[in-house]
Amino acid sequence: MDLAALKTQLKNFVQSMFEEGVLDNQFSQIQALQDSTNPNFVEEVITLFCNDAERIVNEINRNLGYQNVDFSNLDSYVHQLKGSSSSIGANRLKLACANLRQASDERNKEGCLQALQLITCEYCLLRRKFQALLHLERSIVELETNQK
Amino acid sequence: MAPTLPSGDQASDQDNWDNGRLARKRQLLTEIVLRNRLTALVVDGDTTCRVLEQLLLRSYEVQTQGVDNGRDAVALIASGVKFNLIIIDMILPVLNGLEATRQIRDMGVHCKMLGVTACSGESERQAFLAAGVDVFIEKPLDPEHLVPILRELDGQ
């Protein structure tokens, strides 16, 4: 596939993520911050986010596994995940965090477990799509480098 | 194989891509030119948020430092380092954002403080404002909120 076609594929793929609500305009802001002084910024941020998000989801899972859930501890993890989701433009994941936040506020363990299921699904979907996005970006960079 | 020049169509597609990206960048980042060198401290326990907020500030040529907990923020301010702007999250490790804000204000620091947090409730907003932040912003920090504040700090 040639460079122009790859770039179009990437553009369309990102657009589909916006249309599905997986990403919101905040992701466009992040893309706009990438330039020649930060050529790998998007990949770096996505990697940072995914590493932290997985850690937090695991911690939330662990917390909810206890008979007596420490809801204030849970709150701080949810807060962190909601914040980073908002900041990277992960719209559906951010909304799923709001569900967990509400269940946690109500001290509703069952509600928290259901909300965590949704968070896990949304995160897995987002991670798959981010991996595809980064694969396209790397292919573009490789082609551009070869053409120089 | 010798490199070939792109065809007319290919060149225009690439130009369109690059120009489109540049135009989008200009539109999204709301270009401003600061007359003064501004400094900012970002206090956020989440690495992704801290990196993004610092980079957004740097894109406007604001010199930034970042710390990941309230205690280090208070210690940095107490050491005499001055900032035009402090961006601080509410929930922080070690020392939370509310208490860190109170302690910073108690030191007589009057710089602009933005509470930028994932919390969105009215009670959280009131609590953060009562602690001493000037503005409460629900994450993400974006140019729409940041640029007017930078203009104000720059005396524009």
Contacts between the chains, C-beta under 8 A, distances in Angstrom:
chain1	res1	chain2	res2	distance
A	2	B	10	7.2
A	3	B	10	7.6
A	3	B	14	7.0
A	4	B	10	5.5
A	4	B	13	4.0
A	4	B	14	6.2
A	4	B	17	7.5
A	7	B	13	7.6
A	7	B	14	7.6
A	7	B	17	5.2
A	8	B	13	7.7
A	11	B	17	7.8
A	26	B	140	4.9
A	26	B	142	6.9
A	28	B	24	6.9
A	28	B	28	5.9
A	29	B	28	5.4
A	29	B	29	7.5
A	29	B	56	7.6
A	29	B	140	7.7
A	29	B	142	6.2
A	29	B	143	7.2
A	30	B	52	6.8
A	31	B	21	7.9
A	31	B	24	7.8
A	32	B	24	6.1
A	32	B	25	4.2
A	32	B	28	4.3
A	32	B	29	5.5
A	33	B	29	7.5
A	33	B	52	8.0
A	33	B	55	5.5
A	33	B	56	6.9
A	33	B	59	5.9
A	35	B	25	7.5
A	38	B	55	7.3
A	41	B	55	7.3
A	45	B	48	6.6
A	45	B	51	6.6
A	45	B	52	6.6
A	48	B	47	5.7
A	48	B	48	5.1
A	48	B	51	6.4
A	49	B	48	4.6
A	52	B	46	6.7
A	52	B	47	6.0
A	52	B	48	5.9
A	75	B	91	7.6
A	76	B	91	5.3
A	79	B	90	7.9
A	79	B	91	4.6
A	79	B	117	7.8
A	79	B	118	5.1
A	79	B	119	6.7
A	80	B	45	6.7
A	80	B	46	5.1
A	80	B	91	7.4
A	80	B	118	7.6
A	82	B	118	4.2
A	82	B	139	7.7
A	83	B	44	7.7
A	83	B	46	5.5
A	83	B	49	5.3
A	83	B	89	7.0
A	83	B	117	7.1
A	83	B	118	3.6
A	83	B	139	4.9
A	84	B	46	5.0
A	84	B	48	4.2
A	84	B	49	5.6
A	86	B	118	6.1
A	86	B	138	7.7
A	86	B	139	4.2
A	86	B	140	4.8
A	87	B	46	7.8
A	87	B	48	5.9
A	87	B	49	4.7
A	87	B	52	5.0
A	87	B	53	7.6
A	87	B	139	5.6
A	87	B	140	4.4
A	87	B	141	7.6
A	88	B	48	6.1
A	88	B	52	7.3
A	89	B	140	7.6
A	97	B	118	7.9
A	147	B	3	6.7
